[in-house]
Amino acid sequence: MIKPEENINTDINQKPSTPGSVKKQRVTVIICSVAVLILIFMICYFVTYRENMAERLAAEREMAEINAVLNVETIYSNVYVNDINIGGLTKEQAKQTLEAQNTSAMTTEKIGYIWDDENYHREFTFEQLGASYDFERAINEAYSFGRINSDPRARYAEIIENKDRGTYIRADWVFDEKKAEECVDLVCKDIDKDAVNASVSYSGGKLSFSDSQTGRKVDRDRLVEMTNSVLETRESGDIVLEVEITEPEFTREELEFEPEVIGSCTSAYGTGNNDRVENLRIAAEKINGKIIYPGKTFSTNEALSPFTEESGYKYAGAYINGELVEDIGGGVCQVSSALYNAALNAELYIAERYNHSKKVGYMDYGYDATLAGDVKDLKITNNTSAPVIIQAKLENNAVKIDIVGKEEHDPGRTIEFFNKKTGETDSTVTYELYKNVYQNGELTDTVKINKSTYNTK
């Protein structure tokens, strides 16, 4: 049993804790704790920093690798145009490479044009025919590969993946239609030949005839179409020409006939005006020997033109707007009027004719035929089966015109012309010209030829 006094002594010998010492102990503990925490934080931070630094460096190395692949001015690898690898080339280098190989192919591939009838064979290369590839679009498409996506990693992945599979682009096949047509035109020029009509000439009362010749013609439009079809195959080929044989309009057998005068007219003129007579001579000379083939139309204006002093025409009296004035070629209407009457007597078809504004002294009403530039003309159509030849000259102070041709009417057929007045006003008079047709002396028909109105004032 412990004695109370001993307990009291023990307690008295221990030093009691003061408030200040307790506080210091607490501060020391806190500081130590904070230091430990800071140390732990610094260790964690250092470890994390090293990890982040490694990741950043790895990312930077990756991006550097990606950028090294992406940031080039050349087409990415394994990109083909028409099976030609243009990867690693600039656009210009790719164009030169493709065009060099294309030119070689275009000068090898050909189209042959064949016509067996004359052993005809002509060739043109695809280059001459204007065939080519549109490399511009294909190269732009090749260059765009791997550059469209905005995400560089996605672009990089696409490019890397393409190293195994490759990207294949076809250039558009085009050809210059104008060049192809120019080549076709050369072929047509080789083959085409106009048919030649038989012709006739008349001299000294005798006819001579030339032979006709058949022609030939390639269907140009069809040949262009066939050429384009071969070009579209991109391979050489031959085209057998489709040649049409063309027949002449007139053969010698169709033109040959025994010539005779089928219509005539003689129109007297005065000798007081030498310039007018000279105009008559020139006009008669211009139409003399003119041949009108069957179905063809003769223009008097065209034959007599141009009405100029350089052509030899003189100034002489002529009706213009109803007034008698001096005009270049004045008087030639007497030649056209004589020709009109000769054609009527030959019973040729009158396609165009006009009367004068006033009656002329050398022809009765309805028998004249005036000319006025391109406005008024005398046009005669040969409605017979044989050529007709105009014979014109001045003889015994008269314009004499004969039409030589083939008489196709019955031997007993005869004709006569007459005019009659059909109207009159204070300032005009109207006449109509008619033709009576007789068969063996019997009237069988009366035909109205023209209606002509003349000024009387």
C-alpha positions as CSV (number, residue, x, y, z in Angstrom):
1,M,0.0,0.0,0.0
2,I,1.4,3.2,-1.0
3,K,1.7,5.9,1.5
4,P,0.1,9.1,0.8
5,E,3.2,11.0,1.7
6,E,5.2,9.3,-1.0
7,N,2.7,10.2,-3.7
8,I,2.8,13.7,-2.7
9,N,6.6,13.8,-2.9
10,T,6.7,12.3,-6.3
11,D,4.4,14.9,-7.7
12,I,6.4,17.7,-6.0
13,N,9.6,16.5,-7.7
14,Q,8.2,16.7,-11.4
15,K,8.4,20.1,-13.1
16,P,5.1,21.4,-14.2
17,S,4.5,22.3,-18.1
18,T,4.1,25.9,-18.9
19,P,1.7,27.4,-21.5
20,G,4.6,28.6,-23.7
21,S,6.3,25.3,-24.1
22,V,3.1,23.7,-25.3
23,K,2.7,26.2,-28.0
24,K,6.2,25.8,-29.3
25,Q,5.7,22.1,-29.5
26,R,2.6,22.6,-31.6
27,V,4.3,25.0,-34.0
28,T,7.1,22.5,-34.5
29,V,4.7,19.8,-35.3
30,I,2.9,22.0,-37.9
31,I,6.1,23.1,-39.5
32,C,7.3,19.5,-39.8
33,S,3.9,18.5,-41.3
34,V,4.0,21.3,-43.8
35,A,7.5,20.5,-44.8
36,V,6.5,16.9,-45.3
37,L,3.6,18.0,-47.5
38,I,5.7,20.4,-49.5
39,L,8.2,17.6,-50.1
40,I,5.5,15.2,-51.1
41,F,4.0,17.9,-53.5
42,M,7.4,18.7,-55.0
43,I,8.1,15.0,-55.5
44,C,4.6,14.6,-57.2
45,Y,5.1,17.8,-59.2
46,F,8.5,16.7,-60.4
47,V,7.3,13.3,-61.4
48,T,4.2,14.8,-63.2
49,Y,6.4,17.4,-64.9
50,R,8.7,14.8,-66.2
51,E,5.8,12.7,-67.5
52,N,4.2,15.8,-69.2
53,M,7.5,16.8,-70.6
54,A,8.0,13.4,-72.1
55,E,4.5,13.4,-73.6
56,R,5.0,16.9,-75.0
57,L,8.3,16.0,-76.6
58,A,6.7,12.9,-78.0
59,A,3.9,14.9,-79.4
60,E,6.2,17.5,-80.9
61,R,8.3,14.7,-82.5
62,E,5.1,13.3,-83.9
63,M,3.9,16.6,-85.3
64,A,7.3,17.2,-86.7
65,E,7.1,13.9,-88.5
66,I,3.6,14.7,-89.7
67,N,4.5,18.2,-90.9
68,A,7.6,16.8,-92.7
69,V,5.2,14.5,-94.7
70,L,2.4,17.1,-95.2
71,N,4.3,20.3,-95.8
72,V,5.7,19.6,-99.3
73,E,5.0,21.2,-102.7
74,T,4.9,17.9,-104.5
75,I,2.1,15.4,-105.1
76,Y,2.0,12.8,-102.3
77,S,3.4,9.4,-103.0
78,N,1.6,6.6,-104.8
79,V,-0.8,8.8,-106.7
80,Y,-1.3,7.7,-110.3
81,V,-2.7,9.4,-113.4
82,N,-3.5,7.0,-116.2
83,D,-1.4,4.3,-114.3
84,I,1.6,6.6,-114.3
85,N,3.0,7.3,-110.8
86,I,3.4,11.0,-110.3
87,G,3.9,10.9,-106.6
88,G,6.8,13.1,-105.4
89,L,6.5,15.4,-108.5
90,T,5.5,19.0,-108.6
91,K,2.5,19.9,-110.8
92,E,4.8,21.1,-113.6
93,Q,7.0,18.0,-113.4
94,A,3.9,15.8,-113.5
95,K,2.6,17.6,-116.5
96,Q,5.8,17.2,-118.4
97,T,6.0,13.5,-117.5
98,L,2.5,12.8,-118.5
99,E,2.6,14.8,-121.7
100,A,5.9,13.1,-122.8
101,Q,4.3,9.6,-122.4
102,N,1.0,10.8,-124.0
103,T,2.8,12.3,-127.0
104,S,4.5,9.0,-127.6
105,A,1.2,7.2,-127.5
106,M,-0.6,9.8,-129.7
107,T,2.0,9.5,-132.4
108,T,1.7,5.7,-132.4
109,E,-2.1,5.4,-132.5
110,K,-3.6,6.1,-135.9
111,I,-6.7,6.1,-138.0
112,G,-6.5,4.8,-141.5
113,Y,-9.0,5.9,-144.2
114,I,-9.5,3.3,-146.9
115,W,-11.3,3.3,-150.3
116,D,-10.8,0.0,-152.1
117,D,-12.1,1.3,-155.5
118,E,-8.8,3.1,-156.1
119,N,-6.6,1.5,-153.5
120,Y,-6.8,4.7,-151.5
121,H,-5.2,4.7,-148.0
122,R,-4.3,7.7,-145.9
123,E,-3.4,7.8,-142.2
124,F,-3.5,10.4,-139.5
125,T,-2.0,10.0,-136.0
126,F,-4.2,10.7,-133.0
127,E,-2.0,13.8,-132.4
128,Q,-2.8,15.1,-135.9
129,L,-6.5,14.4,-135.2
130,G,-6.3,16.5,-132.1
131,A,-6.7,13.7,-129.6
132,S,-5.2,14.1,-126.1
133,Y,-5.8,13.8,-122.4
134,D,-6.9,16.7,-120.2
135,F,-4.1,16.3,-117.7
136,E,-4.7,19.7,-116.1
137,R,-7.8,18.5,-114.2
138,A,-6.3,15.2,-113.3
139,I,-3.1,16.8,-112.0
140,N,-5.1,19.2,-109.9
141,E,-7.1,16.3,-108.5
142,A,-3.8,14.4,-107.8
143,Y,-2.3,17.4,-106.0
144,S,-5.5,17.8,-103.9
145,F,-5.2,14.2,-102.5
146,G,-4.4,14.4,-98.8
147,R,-4.9,18.1,-98.7
148,I,-8.7,18.4,-98.3
149,N,-9.2,17.4,-94.6
150,S,-8.5,20.2,-92.2
151,D,-7.2,17.7,-89.5
152,P,-3.4,17.2,-90.1
153,R,-3.5,13.8,-88.3
154,A,-6.3,12.6,-90.5
155,R,-4.5,13.8,-93.6
156,Y,-1.3,12.1,-92.4
157,A,-3.2,8.8,-91.8
158,E,-4.7,9.1,-95.3
159,I,-1.3,9.6,-96.9
160,I,0.4,6.7,-94.9
161,E,-2.5,4.4,-95.8
162,N,-2.2,5.3,-99.4
163,K,1.4,4.0,-99.5
164,D,-0.1,0.5,-99.5
165,R,-3.2,0.9,-101.7
166,G,-2.4,3.8,-104.0
167,T,-4.7,6.4,-105.5
168,Y,-5.6,6.1,-109.2
169,I,-7.0,9.0,-111.3
170,R,-8.1,8.9,-115.0
171,A,-7.5,12.0,-117.1
172,D,-10.4,13.0,-119.3
173,W,-10.0,11.9,-123.0
174,V,-10.6,14.8,-125.3
175,F,-10.0,15.7,-128.9
176,D,-10.1,18.9,-130.9
177,E,-13.1,18.5,-133.2
178,K,-11.7,21.2,-135.5
179,K,-8.5,19.3,-136.1
180,A,-10.4,16.1,-136.7
181,E,-12.6,17.8,-139.2
182,E,-9.5,19.3,-140.9
183,C,-8.1,15.8,-141.4
184,V,-11.5,14.6,-142.7
185,D,-11.6,17.5,-145.1
186,L,-8.2,16.5,-146.5
187,V,-9.6,13.0,-147.2
188,C,-12.6,14.5,-148.8
189,K,-10.4,16.7,-151.0
190,D,-8.5,13.6,-152.1
191,I,-11.7,11.7,-153.1
192,D,-14.4,14.3,-154.0
193,K,-14.7,15.1,-157.6
194,D,-17.5,17.1,-159.2
195,A,-19.5,15.5,-161.9
196,V,-18.9,17.2,-165.3
197,N,-21.8,17.9,-167.5
198,A,-21.5,17.4,-171.2
199,S,-21.2,20.8,-172.9
200,V,-22.1,22.2,-176.3
201,S,-20.5,24.8,-178.4
202,Y,-21.8,26.4,-181.6
203,S,-19.7,27.8,-184.4
204,G,-20.2,28.2,-188.1
205,G,-23.7,26.7,-187.9
206,K,-22.3,23.5,-186.3
207,L,-22.6,22.1,-182.9
208,S,-19.9,20.2,-181.1
209,F,-20.3,18.3,-177.8
210,S,-18.0,17.3,-175.0
211,D,-18.4,14.1,-173.0
212,S,-19.8,14.1,-169.4
213,Q,-18.0,12.6,-166.4
214,T,-19.4,11.0,-163.3
215,G,-18.4,12.5,-160.0
216,R,-17.9,11.1,-156.5
217,K,-18.4,12.5,-153.0
218,V,-17.7,11.4,-149.5
219,D,-20.4,11.9,-146.9
220,R,-18.4,14.3,-144.8
221,D,-20.7,14.5,-141.8
222,R,-20.8,10.7,-141.6
223,L,-17.0,10.5,-141.9
224,V,-16.6,13.0,-139.0
225,E,-18.9,10.9,-136.9
226,M,-17.0,7.7,-137.7
227,T,-13.7,9.4,-136.9
228,N,-15.0,10.5,-133.5
229,S,-16.2,7.0,-132.8
230,V,-12.7,5.5,-133.4
231,L,-11.1,8.3,-131.4
232,E,-13.4,7.5,-128.4
233,T,-12.0,3.9,-128.3
234,R,-8.5,5.3,-127.8
235,E,-7.1,2.7,-130.1
236,S,-6.0,2.7,-133.7
237,G,-8.5,1.7,-136.3
238,D,-9.4,1.9,-140.0
239,I,-12.4,3.5,-141.6
240,V,-13.7,2.3,-145.0
241,L,-14.9,5.4,-146.8
242,E,-18.5,5.7,-147.9
243,V,-18.2,7.2,-151.4
244,E,-21.3,8.2,-153.4
245,I,-21.0,8.3,-157.2
246,T,-22.7,11.4,-158.6
247,E,-24.1,11.5,-162.0
248,P,-23.8,14.6,-164.3
249,E,-26.9,16.6,-164.9
250,F,-26.4,16.4,-168.7
251,T,-24.8,13.6,-170.6
252,R,-23.7,13.9,-174.2
253,E,-26.4,11.6,-175.3
254,E,-29.0,13.8,-173.7
255,L,-27.7,17.0,-175.3
256,E,-26.9,15.9,-178.8
257,F,-29.4,17.2,-181.4
258,E,-29.6,18.7,-184.9
259,P,-29.6,22.5,-184.4
260,E,-32.1,24.7,-186.0
261,V,-33.4,28.3,-185.5
262,I,-36.5,28.0,-183.3
263,G,-37.0,31.7,-182.7
264,S,-35.9,35.0,-184.2
265,C,-36.4,38.7,-184.0
266,T,-35.0,41.7,-186.0
267,S,-35.3,45.2,-184.6
268,A,-34.2,48.2,-186.7
269,Y,-32.5,51.2,-185.2
270,G,-31.6,54.7,-186.4
271,T,-28.0,55.6,-187.3
272,G,-28.0,59.1,-186.0
273,N,-26.5,58.3,-182.5
274,N,-23.2,56.6,-182.7
275,D,-22.9,56.2,-178.9
276,R,-26.3,54.4,-178.8
277,V,-25.3,52.1,-181.7
278,E,-22.1,51.3,-179.8
279,N,-24.1,50.3,-176.8
280,L,-26.2,48.0,-179.0
281,R,-23.1,46.4,-180.4
282,I,-21.5,45.8,-177.0
283,A,-24.8,44.3,-175.7
284,A,-25.3,42.0,-178.7
285,E,-21.7,40.9,-178.4
286,K,-22.1,40.1,-174.7
287,I,-25.1,37.8,-175.2
288,N,-23.9,36.3,-178.5
289,G,-23.1,32.6,-178.1
290,K,-24.7,32.3,-174.6
291,I,-26.0,28.8,-174.0
292,I,-29.0,28.1,-171.9
293,Y,-29.1,24.4,-170.8
294,P,-32.3,22.6,-170.2
295,G,-34.1,23.8,-167.0
296,K,-31.7,26.7,-166.6
297,T,-32.6,30.4,-166.5
298,F,-30.7,33.1,-168.3
299,S,-30.4,36.6,-166.8
300,T,-30.0,39.4,-169.3
301,N,-28.9,41.9,-166.7
302,E,-26.2,39.5,-165.5
303,A,-25.0,38.9,-169.1
304,L,-24.8,42.6,-170.0
305,S,-23.4,43.9,-166.7
306,P,-21.6,45.9,-165.6
307,F,-23.0,49.0,-167.2
308,T,-19.8,51.1,-166.9
309,E,-17.6,53.1,-169.2
310,E,-14.8,50.5,-168.4
311,S,-17.0,47.9,-170.1
312,G,-17.2,50.1,-173.2
313,Y,-20.7,51.5,-172.7
314,K,-21.5,55.1,-173.7
315,Y,-24.0,57.6,-172.5
316,A,-27.2,57.6,-174.6
317,G,-30.9,58.2,-174.2
318,A,-32.8,56.0,-171.8
319,Y,-36.1,56.1,-169.9
320,I,-35.7,56.6,-166.2
321,N,-38.9,57.2,-164.1
322,G,-40.8,58.1,-167.3
323,E,-38.2,60.7,-168.4
324,L,-35.9,60.4,-171.3
325,V,-32.4,61.1,-170.0
326,E,-28.8,60.4,-170.9
327,D,-27.6,57.3,-169.1
328,I,-24.7,54.9,-169.3
329,G,-25.6,52.0,-171.6
330,G,-28.7,53.8,-173.0
331,G,-30.3,51.8,-175.8
332,V,-29.4,48.3,-174.6
333,C,-33.1,47.7,-173.9
334,Q,-33.6,47.4,-177.6
335,V,-31.3,44.3,-177.4
336,S,-33.3,42.9,-174.4
337,S,-36.6,43.6,-176.3
338,A,-35.3,41.8,-179.4
339,L,-34.2,38.9,-177.2
340,Y,-37.6,38.8,-175.5
341,N,-39.4,38.5,-178.9
342,A,-37.0,35.8,-180.1
343,A,-37.6,33.9,-176.9
344,L,-41.4,34.3,-177.4
345,N,-41.1,33.0,-180.9
346,A,-39.0,30.0,-179.6
347,E,-41.8,29.5,-177.0
348,L,-39.3,29.5,-174.2
349,Y,-40.6,30.2,-170.7
350,I,-40.3,33.9,-169.7
351,A,-39.5,33.9,-166.0
352,E,-39.3,37.7,-165.6
353,R,-40.1,40.7,-167.8
354,Y,-41.0,44.4,-167.4
355,N,-42.3,46.9,-169.9
356,H,-40.9,50.5,-170.2
357,S,-42.6,53.3,-168.4
358,K,-43.4,54.8,-171.9
359,K,-43.8,53.3,-175.3
360,V,-40.5,52.9,-177.2
361,G,-40.1,53.6,-180.9
362,Y,-38.6,50.3,-181.8
363,M,-41.3,48.0,-180.3
364,D,-45.1,48.0,-180.3
365,Y,-47.1,47.9,-177.0
366,G,-46.5,44.8,-175.0
367,Y,-43.5,43.6,-177.1
368,D,-40.7,45.5,-175.2
369,A,-38.6,44.4,-172.3
370,T,-36.8,47.0,-170.1
371,L,-33.8,46.5,-167.8
372,A,-33.1,48.4,-164.6
373,G,-30.1,47.2,-162.6
374,D,-31.1,44.6,-160.1
375,V,-34.7,45.8,-160.0
376,K,-35.9,44.9,-163.5
377,D,-34.5,42.0,-165.5
378,L,-35.4,39.8,-168.5
379,K,-35.1,36.2,-167.4
380,I,-35.6,33.3,-169.8
381,T,-35.9,29.7,-168.8
382,N,-35.1,26.9,-171.2
383,N,-38.1,24.6,-171.0
384,T,-36.9,22.3,-173.8
385,S,-35.0,19.1,-173.6
386,A,-31.9,20.4,-175.5
387,P,-29.6,23.4,-175.0
388,V,-30.5,26.7,-176.7
389,I,-27.9,29.1,-178.1
390,I,-28.4,32.8,-178.4
391,Q,-27.0,34.3,-181.6
392,A,-26.9,38.1,-181.6
393,K,-25.4,40.7,-183.9
394,L,-26.0,44.0,-185.6
395,E,-26.8,43.6,-189.2
396,N,-28.2,46.1,-191.8
397,N,-28.9,48.7,-189.1
398,A,-30.9,46.3,-187.0
399,V,-30.4,44.1,-184.0
400,K,-30.8,40.5,-185.2
401,I,-31.3,37.7,-182.7
402,D,-31.7,34.0,-183.5
403,I,-32.3,31.3,-180.9
404,V,-30.8,28.0,-182.0
405,G,-32.2,24.8,-180.4
406,K,-34.2,21.7,-181.0
407,E,-37.7,22.1,-182.4
408,E,-39.9,19.9,-180.2
409,H,-43.4,20.9,-181.5
410,D,-45.4,19.1,-184.1
411,P,-44.5,20.1,-187.7
412,G,-48.0,21.5,-188.3
413,R,-47.8,23.9,-185.3
414,T,-47.6,27.6,-185.9
415,I,-48.0,30.7,-183.6
416,E,-48.7,34.4,-184.0
417,F,-48.8,37.2,-181.5
418,F,-51.1,40.2,-181.2
419,N,-51.8,42.9,-178.7
420,K,-54.9,44.7,-177.8
421,K,-55.7,47.7,-175.7
422,T,-57.5,46.8,-172.5
423,G,-57.5,50.0,-170.5
424,E,-56.9,53.7,-170.7
425,T,-56.8,56.7,-168.3
426,D,-55.9,60.4,-168.7
427,S,-52.3,59.5,-168.2
428,T,-51.9,55.8,-169.0
429,V,-52.7,53.1,-171.5
430,T,-52.8,49.3,-170.9
431,Y,-52.2,46.6,-173.4
432,E,-52.3,42.9,-173.2
433,L,-50.2,40.6,-175.4
434,Y,-51.6,37.3,-176.6
435,K,-50.4,34.2,-178.6
436,N,-52.6,32.3,-181.0
437,V,-51.6,28.7,-181.5
438,Y,-52.6,26.9,-184.8
439,Q,-52.3,23.3,-185.7
440,N,-52.3,22.7,-189.4
441,G,-53.8,26.2,-189.9
442,E,-56.6,25.7,-187.3
443,L,-56.7,27.9,-184.2
444,T,-56.4,25.6,-181.2
445,D,-55.5,27.9,-178.3
446,T,-55.1,31.6,-177.3
447,V,-52.7,32.3,-174.5
448,K,-52.2,35.6,-172.6
449,I,-48.5,36.5,-172.5
450,N,-48.4,39.8,-170.5
451,K,-50.1,42.9,-169.4
452,S,-48.3,46.2,-169.8
453,T,-49.3,49.7,-168.7
454,Y,-47.5,52.8,-170.1
455,N,-47.5,56.4,-169.2
456,T,-48.9,58.7,-171.9
457,K,-47.8,62.0,-170.4
